[in-house]
Amino acid sequence: MEKTYRTLTYGNMPLKLDSGSSWIFPKGVEVKAKVDLETGQVTFFVDAKDLELLRSVDK
């Protein structure tokens, strides 16, 4: 059985991939984690909607 969790960094901020700079707040997409509750294996991933955002930035 797998369960999806949000990832957090210092100060309970979400872990993000940097997708460019912004004037005040850095742009980015949240990294989430799938955990296999039987084996403990963790897989990090980006939601499909955020993946589209990353693809558009690289163009």
Backbone as a chain_set.jsonl record, in Angstrom:
{"seq": "MEKTYRTLTYGNMPLKLDSGSSWIFPKGVEVKAKVDLETGQVTFFVDAKDLELLRSVDK", "coords": {"N": [[0.848, -1.183, 0.0], [0.541, 2.201, -0.85], [1.105, 5.586, 0.146], [0.631, 9.08, -0.227], [2.559, 11.901, 0.633], [3.129, 15.278, 1.713], [6.133, 17.129, 1.329], [8.349, 18.729, 3.594], [10.338, 21.559, 4.524], [12.75, 23.477, 6.351], [11.097, 25.375, 8.824], [8.554, 24.529, 8.189], [8.018, 24.899, 5.486], [7.087, 24.064, 2.123], [8.955, 21.633, 0.249], [10.573, 22.546, -2.692], [11.171, 22.582, -6.252], [13.275, 24.715, -7.946], [12.066, 26.872, -10.335], [12.721, 29.148, -11.634], [13.493, 32.659, -11.201], [11.998, 35.177, -9.184], [10.739, 38.431, -8.395], [10.087, 38.908, -5.629], [9.23, 36.451, -4.275], [10.643, 33.248, -4.717], [10.037, 31.283, -7.648], [8.558, 28.08, -8.041], [7.971, 24.499, -7.968], [6.125, 22.207, -6.039], [7.567, 19.429, -4.397], [6.532, 16.169, -3.903], [6.022, 13.149, -1.931], [5.834, 9.65, -2.307], [5.137, 6.967, -0.256], [5.881, 3.652, 0.301], [4.149, 1.743, 2.363], [4.678, -0.78, 3.248], [7.328, -1.538, 2.635], [8.809, 0.734, 3.14], [9.997, 2.212, 1.2], [10.694, 5.253, -0.432], [9.51, 7.515, -2.846], [10.11, 10.351, -4.675], [8.162, 12.889, -6.307], [6.616, 15.032, -8.819], [3.562, 16.706, -9.188], [1.296, 16.251, -11.974], [0.211, 18.65, -13.077], [2.047, 20.533, -12.171], [4.294, 19.572, -13.415], [3.788, 20.224, -16.073], [4.084, 22.981, -15.874], [6.845, 23.141, -15.33], [7.826, 22.145, -17.74], [7.035, 24.167, -19.494], [8.61, 26.275, -18.678], [11.165, 25.549, -19.416], [11.222, 25.991, -22.135]], "CA": [[0.0, 0.0, 0.0], [1.287, 3.452, -0.927], [0.435, 6.8, 0.601], [1.323, 10.291, -0.669], [2.781, 12.892, 1.682], [3.791, 16.521, 1.347], [7.473, 17.255, 1.897], [8.525, 20.01, 4.274], [11.702, 21.985, 4.818], [12.872, 24.318, 7.544], [9.989, 26.298, 9.05], [7.342, 23.94, 7.607], [7.825, 25.333, 4.106], [7.142, 22.907, 1.224], [10.148, 21.431, -0.562], [10.247, 22.934, -4.064], [12.177, 22.679, -7.302], [13.361, 26.086, -8.445], [11.707, 26.96, -11.758], [13.01, 30.502, -12.103], [13.508, 33.656, -10.139], [10.92, 36.152, -9.121], [11.197, 39.628, -7.703], [9.975, 38.771, -4.176], [9.218, 35.046, -3.881], [11.129, 32.372, -5.784], [9.045, 30.411, -8.264], [8.933, 26.687, -7.893], [6.899, 23.517, -7.897], [6.257, 21.394, -4.841], [7.961, 18.026, -4.509], [5.767, 15.315, -2.99], [6.649, 11.853, -1.71], [5.012, 8.453, -2.167], [5.793, 6.037, 0.652], [5.365, 2.287, 0.337], [3.999, 1.499, 3.787], [5.153, -2.127, 3.575], [8.782, -1.623, 2.522], [9.437, 1.983, 3.559], [10.606, 2.882, 0.048], [10.163, 6.597, -0.689], [9.698, 7.999, -4.203], [9.73, 11.751, -4.815], [7.549, 13.181, -7.594], [5.967, 16.327, -9.039], [2.218, 16.543, -9.761], [1.211, 16.432, -13.426], [-0.008, 20.067, -13.403], [3.314, 21.216, -11.929], [5.218, 19.105, -14.446], [3.518, 21.059, -17.25], [4.701, 24.284, -15.591], [8.285, 22.976, -15.514], [8.074, 21.991, -19.17], [6.853, 25.459, -20.157], [9.723, 27.145, -18.271], [12.36, 25.129, -20.154], [11.113, 26.331, -23.563]], "C": [[0.893, 1.245, 0.0], [0.434, 4.612, -0.426], [1.283, 7.988, 0.168], [1.381, 11.297, 0.476], [3.361, 14.154, 1.063], [5.173, 16.502, 1.974], [7.607, 18.642, 2.507], [9.999, 20.281, 4.497], [11.682, 22.806, 6.096], [11.69, 25.281, 7.657], [8.684, 25.826, 8.437], [7.002, 24.483, 6.221], [7.881, 24.107, 3.207], [8.47, 22.855, 0.462], [9.784, 21.71, -2.009], [11.452, 22.815, -4.971], [12.137, 24.1, -7.826], [13.059, 26.102, -9.942], [11.927, 28.358, -12.313], [12.963, 31.486, -10.964], [12.344, 34.615, -10.282], [11.427, 37.333, -8.312], [11.174, 39.455, -6.184], [10.093, 37.308, -3.748], [9.748, 34.185, -5.021], [10.01, 31.496, -6.332], [9.504, 28.978, -8.069], [7.721, 25.795, -7.883], [7.181, 22.592, -6.721], [6.64, 19.955, -5.181], [7.176, 17.239, -3.466], [6.458, 13.961, -2.876], [5.586, 10.768, -1.61], [5.793, 7.493, -1.281], [5.094, 4.693, 0.57], [5.333, 1.892, 1.804], [4.428, 0.093, 4.202], [6.677, -2.191, 3.591], [9.508, -0.391, 3.042], [10.106, 2.731, 2.422], [9.895, 4.202, -0.207], [10.511, 6.998, -2.118], [9.218, 9.443, -4.259], [9.163, 11.989, -6.204], [6.959, 14.576, -7.603], [4.61, 16.041, -9.663], [2.225, 16.847, -11.258], [1.037, 17.901, -13.807], [1.27, 20.875, -13.199], [4.364, 20.807, -12.957], [5.033, 19.914, -15.731], [4.144, 22.441, -17.08], [6.206, 24.214, -15.802], [8.628, 22.867, -16.994], [7.969, 23.331, -19.896], [7.998, 26.418, -19.83], [10.958, 26.814, -19.088], [12.326, 25.489, -21.627], [11.742, 27.665, -23.848]], "O": [[1.866, 1.33, 0.749], [-0.79, 4.612, -0.559], [2.512, 7.918, 0.192], [0.4, 11.518, 1.186], [4.006, 14.102, 0.016], [5.362, 15.917, 3.04], [7.047, 19.612, 1.996], [10.803, 19.36, 4.64], [10.692, 22.812, 6.827], [11.328, 25.932, 6.676], [7.793, 26.637, 8.187], [5.835, 24.52, 5.832], [8.646, 23.185, 3.488], [9.028, 23.884, 0.082], [8.796, 21.174, -2.511], [12.596, 22.93, -4.534], [11.062, 24.625, -8.118], [13.726, 25.421, -10.721], [11.372, 28.708, -13.355], [12.451, 31.182, -9.887], [11.798, 34.819, -11.366], [12.44, 37.229, -7.62], [12.141, 39.817, -5.513], [10.962, 36.966, -2.947], [9.348, 34.37, -6.171], [9.148, 31.028, -5.588], [10.698, 28.706, -7.948], [6.585, 26.263, -7.8], [8.33, 22.242, -6.447], [6.114, 19.353, -6.117], [7.159, 17.599, -2.289], [7.377, 13.663, -3.64], [4.575, 10.93, -0.928], [6.972, 7.234, -1.525], [3.879, 4.596, 0.745], [6.384, 1.724, 2.422], [4.529, -0.191, 5.396], [7.258, -2.831, 4.467], [10.697, -0.461, 3.353], [10.721, 3.773, 2.645], [8.666, 4.274, -0.203], [11.652, 6.847, -2.555], [8.067, 9.734, -3.935], [9.612, 11.378, -7.173], [6.815, 15.22, -6.564], [4.511, 15.218, -10.574], [3.062, 17.609, -11.742], [1.656, 18.358, -14.768], [1.549, 21.797, -13.965], [5.223, 21.608, -13.326], [6.01, 20.249, -16.4], [4.674, 23.006, -18.036], [6.79, 25.126, -16.388], [9.62, 23.44, -17.445], [8.74, 23.596, -20.819], [8.317, 27.288, -20.64], [11.729, 27.713, -19.423], [13.331, 25.305, -22.315], [11.744, 28.113, -24.994]]}, "num_chains": 1, "name": "protein.A"}
